[in-house]
C-alpha cells in the first residue's frame, strides 16, 4: 500500500523529468519526437517524412563519435528541432524568445536545444550533435575551437574522391612561407581568433589534419580520454596531446610538420582517371610541386614544359609587383593541342560563354585552354588564378586585360613588364573605324556583353591595350592597389564601380579625360 502511494506521488514527477515526454508536451501534437540515442532527441513536423534519413544520419554520426572519439554515458539529452517552414520557425521563436530569431540555425544552450530550418538540418545538426556529445562529457564545459573543429574528421567521405587535398596544399604553402603558427599558440586560440575571416580555413585545416595525424598514430580516442581527465588544468589540450602520444609538445610539433610536408596534395589516380576521360588512354601528366600546378592534355611534353617554365618565371615577380595575397590552393590544367579540340570540349564543359582560347574556373581550380602553337596562354589563365585569389572576381575588361598583358613579358629589376606584341594594330584600326567604344561604356560591360557576339576578340584587344596604356603611364599598379583597398574595406563592393573609382583615383582624372588621353596614346603608339 505504501509502495503504491509512493508511486502515485512520484509518477507525475518522473514524467516531468523524462526528456522525451517533456519534449512532446512542449512541442505538441504537430511534432514527431524520437530518441535517436540516449544523448540525442529529434523532433520533426508530423506531416514531413524523409524516410528517417536525418535520424539515421544522426545515429550513424553518434556511433562514429563514440567509437572513434569518446564513449561516455549521457548526462542530459540534446533536443534537435527541425521546422517544416519559415512560418512555423518564426511562430515558435516568437513565443519562446520574446522576438523572432533571424538565424536559420539557433543553438539554445541553456535549454539544450538546436532549432533548425529544414534547409539547414542535416549539416548543422550533425556537427551540433558531436559538439554537444563532447560538451556533455565535459560536464557542460566548452572545448577550445580547434577541438570542436577537429570533430569534422568524422564526416562521411565524398562519394566522388576529390582531385586534390586543398587542406594539405594550404598548409604546405603556409610552411613554405614560414607562416605556420606554433602549435602551442594554435592550441590556445580563442573563438574570435580561430574564426578570424582570413585564417579560418587555415585553422580548420590544421585542426582536421591534427586529428587525422592522431588517428593515424592510433591515438585519437586516447587523446579525448586524456583531455576529459585534464581539461580543467589545461583547457588547450596540450597536456592531453603529450599524454596521448608520449612526447613533448615540441617533439609533436616537429613530427606533425613532417607529416604535413609528406602529404600528397594531388590525388594522382583520380587526376589520371579524369584525364583519360578527356584525352584517351595515355594522356600527358606533368606536376610542378613548387607551383602546385598539375597539367594534363594531348600536347607535346616540350610544349607543356615550356609553358610551365614561363609560369614559373612570371609567378614570383608578379606577386611582388602587385603584392598579391595567395590562396595556397592548387591549380589543375587541361591543355589541348589545338583550338578546335578545345572548343569542342568547352562547348560541353562551359557552354555559357564564347570562349576564345581558355578559361579558369575559380570554384573547381581548373584551367582549360589550347596551347599549340601559343604556350603563353597558360601564363594568361594562371594570371586569372592569381588575381582572383587576391581580389575575387573583377570586371572582364580588367581581369582579361591583366591576363593579356602578362602573356608576353620581360623581367626588369625583378618585376614583370608586359610586352606590346601585335595587339595595338587591330585596336588602332578599330579606332580609325570608330569601333572602339568610349571608356565609360567599355569599363561598364558585364561578362556576357564582353564575351558575347562578334566583338569579343576586339574587346580582348582593347582591354590589353588599356593595360599597356596604364602600365606605360605608371598607373597600373596604383590602380590595382586601389582595388585591393576597396575589397579589403568591403568584400561585397560592386566590381564595376570599384574598378572605375580605382582607375580615376590612380590616374587623378575623370574617366572622360582618361578616355581622351587613351585615344591620343593609341593614335601615336607604335608596336
Secondary structure as GFF3:
##gff-version 3
##sequence-region A 1 527
A	DSSP	alpha_helix	2	17	.	.	.	ID=ss1
A	DSSP	alpha_helix	19	27	.	.	.	ID=ss2
A	DSSP	beta_strand	31	37	.	.	.	ID=ss3
A	DSSP	beta_strand	40	45	.	.	.	ID=ss4
A	DSSP	alpha_helix	53	68	.	.	.	ID=ss5
A	DSSP	beta_strand	78	83	.	.	.	ID=ss6
A	DSSP	alpha_helix	86	97	.	.	.	ID=ss7
A	DSSP	beta_strand	105	108	.	.	.	ID=ss8
A	DSSP	beta_strand	113	117	.	.	.	ID=ss9
A	DSSP	three_ten_helix	118	120	.	.	.	ID=ss10
A	DSSP	alpha_helix	121	137	.	.	.	ID=ss11
A	DSSP	alpha_helix	145	150	.	.	.	ID=ss12
A	DSSP	three_ten_helix	151	154	.	.	.	ID=ss13
A	DSSP	alpha_helix	166	176	.	.	.	ID=ss14
A	DSSP	alpha_helix	183	187	.	.	.	ID=ss15
A	DSSP	alpha_helix	191	194	.	.	.	ID=ss16
A	DSSP	alpha_helix	200	216	.	.	.	ID=ss17
A	DSSP	alpha_helix	220	230	.	.	.	ID=ss18
A	DSSP	alpha_helix	238	245	.	.	.	ID=ss19
A	DSSP	alpha_helix	249	262	.	.	.	ID=ss20
A	DSSP	alpha_helix	268	279	.	.	.	ID=ss21
A	DSSP	beta_strand	284	288	.	.	.	ID=ss22
A	DSSP	beta_strand	293	297	.	.	.	ID=ss23
A	DSSP	alpha_helix	301	322	.	.	.	ID=ss24
A	DSSP	beta_strand	331	336	.	.	.	ID=ss25
A	DSSP	alpha_helix	339	349	.	.	.	ID=ss26
A	DSSP	beta_strand	358	361	.	.	.	ID=ss27
A	DSSP	beta_strand	366	370	.	.	.	ID=ss28
A	DSSP	alpha_helix	376	391	.	.	.	ID=ss29
A	DSSP	alpha_helix	396	405	.	.	.	ID=ss30
A	DSSP	beta_strand	409	412	.	.	.	ID=ss31
A	DSSP	beta_strand	415	418	.	.	.	ID=ss32
A	DSSP	alpha_helix	423	432	.	.	.	ID=ss33
A	DSSP	alpha_helix	439	442	.	.	.	ID=ss34
A	DSSP	alpha_helix	447	451	.	.	.	ID=ss35
A	DSSP	alpha_helix	456	472	.	.	.	ID=ss36
A	DSSP	alpha_helix	476	489	.	.	.	ID=ss37
A	DSSP	alpha_helix	495	507	.	.	.	ID=ss38
A	DSSP	alpha_helix	511	524	.	.	.	ID=ss39
###
